[in-house]
């Protein structure tokens, strides 16, 4: 049975819009008749494009194995007989640098105590998004959004509207060509955005970027602390945040899929804004270390944002931290990852190989997989590329019901 965990996140196109969905979500979308495409490896030269999904198959609960990579700690969960491209010492061969593929079942992958002698898997380093480049303004808006994800919160309206306030709001609604009911929905029940910043955020120019397009009140400084609160009642900022993010606290904030459909500069700005707020920058390596509270949705958002932009993502073990900001010590669990903006490992054709660290049983999981539209006839030498797609964080895996005649 060739299947993956239903929790496997994939970057896909649904009804001509990009987004991140789990296999379980794609199963439901397919049953609704939605048009789904996934990025697939087309040939031995590393060309990747969007391929139609013909079916999403459910296999119920299956015993799965987790394959974890050595350097990045990225992982995928699959059944024992799932087919995965694995490699020996040489990934490329020939004058035109062709990919050298060998296919193995998960239960036949070579894993040793020294990962240097383990099989290697292939990771894709590019997601073929077709987006406009954008401009400086797009980057600014993205930065303001990402900075809110890292440092922001909302304060909500406490009073109900009176006849007088509704009359004033009706005037604002007419200015925007809206009905009052439509304008009230547009306003939301959010009164203001609150950003918590430090002196260094002013010195590094981060606050200037956020204030470039949105209005803020004068900063409020905490007594005996090198920290400030910034308040914005600007409806344009509130709408930007509501249109592109969900959640209200550090434990549930995340981006909506709309983020991936605007422009490259906007995407870059979102990641830069978040890293400016919650990232620690190591200049020599052009490396950002990030620790966030236990919010796996946002954690995956950062991984996919980085990979969409072509950056190298490495996952690290989480850690527990005691808070000293209250009368009692509260223990927090933090998720840790690093993002290298300067790709430093050898890569070609937008692909990189990485050794397997471990293959371990994870018990029963709900399992699914995809059936892709075949590209090549059975007599074409590229027929083996009919049934490859990349799933969790770039892993290449065979599709649901097709198998290869020869496995090594």
CORLIN-V714094 format. One record per helix or strand. SS is the DSSP state (@ for helix, = for strand). FROM is the first residue (numbers start at 1). TO is the last residue. If there is no record, write none. Layout:
BEGIN
ss & from & to
SS & FROM & TO
SS & FROM & TO
END
This chain:
BEGIN
ss & from & to
= & 4 & 5
= & 9 & 14
= & 17 & 22
@ & 23 & 31
= & 36 & 41
= & 48 & 69
= & 75 & 78
= & 83 & 87
= & 92 & 93
= & 98 & 99
= & 102 & 105
@ & 106 & 108
@ & 115 & 117
= & 120 & 124
@ & 136 & 151
= & 152 & 156
@ & 163 & 175
@ & 180 & 187
= & 190 & 198
@ & 199 & 203
@ & 206 & 211
= & 220 & 221
= & 227 & 232
@ & 235 & 244
= & 245 & 246
= & 254 & 255
@ & 257 & 261
@ & 264 & 278
= & 279 & 282
@ & 283 & 285
= & 287 & 293
@ & 296 & 308
= & 312 & 323
= & 330 & 340
= & 348 & 348
= & 351 & 372
@ & 383 & 387
= & 388 & 390
@ & 392 & 394
= & 395 & 398
END
